Amino acid sequence: MTDQSTDSPAEFEASLEALEALVARMESGELGLEQSLAEFQRGMELVGRCQKALDDAQARIEKLAGEPSSEAAATGSAPDTPTDPDDVPF
């Protein structure tokens, strides 16, 4: 799998649309086993591209908002987080 960056919203949208079309083809039941496997592999590549784009966007938002990154939260360097479910702000 090539590590192609999804640099623009248009590329993200194109990847998402391709993934949706691929899922529709697979759900139709008209593909053979080999075609289904090839489509599944392509779908996983598209999912990876979309997830990377979402992760990059989240990192940019956190940077702009001045919030700690998810890596900082994972290492315990984030500010106090509520442990009581009733303290969650949503």
N, C-alpha and C positions, 0 to 999 in steps of 0.2 A: 504494500500500500504506500502510495506517495504521500508525503506530508505537505499537502497544498494548503496554504493559508486562505481563510475566507476573509478577505480584506474589506469587503464592502457589504452593506446591507443587501444590495442586489445579488451578490454571489451567494449570500446566505439564503435569500428567498429562492434563488434558482435551485440550490441544493435541496431545500425543503420541498419544493414542487416536484423535483425529480424523485425524491423519496416517496412522496405521496402517490405518484404515478406508478412507481415500482411496486408499492404495496397493493395497489389496485390490480396490477397485472398478476401478482402472486395470488391474491385472493380469488381471482377469476377461476382458478383451477385449470386453466388451459395450458400451462407450461409443463414441460416434462421435467424429470428429476434433475438432469444436468442444467437445464435452463433455470430451474428454481434455485439450484445451488449457486449459479453464477449471479443471479439477481440478488440472492441473499448476501453474497460477498460484496456486491456493489452497494447494497443497502447499508451494510455495516460501515463501509467507507464514508457514505453520505452522513450517517449518524455521527461518526467521528468528527467530520468537518463541521457539522452543525453544532455539536457540543463544544468544540474548540472555539467557535465563534461566540457562543453564549458565554463561555468561561472568560474569554477576552473582554467581552462587553461588561461582564460583571466586575472584572478587575478594574476596568476604566471607570465605572460608576463609583466603586469603592474609593478609588484614588481621588476622584473629583469631590466626593462627599466627605473625604477625610476619615473614612471608616477603616478599621484594620482589615487587612486581607484575610481570606479564609486560611491561608498558611499560618498567619499569626494566631488566629483563633485555635488552630489545631495544635500549636505548640504551647498553648496556655498563656501567651503574652497578650491576649485580648483583655479588655476591661472586664470587670465583674459581669457575669451573665447570670440571669435568674435560673435557679435550679427548681424552684417551685412552679409547677405548671400554671398556677393561678397568677403568677407574676409575668407571664408572657403577654406582650402588649397587643395581641390580636385575638 
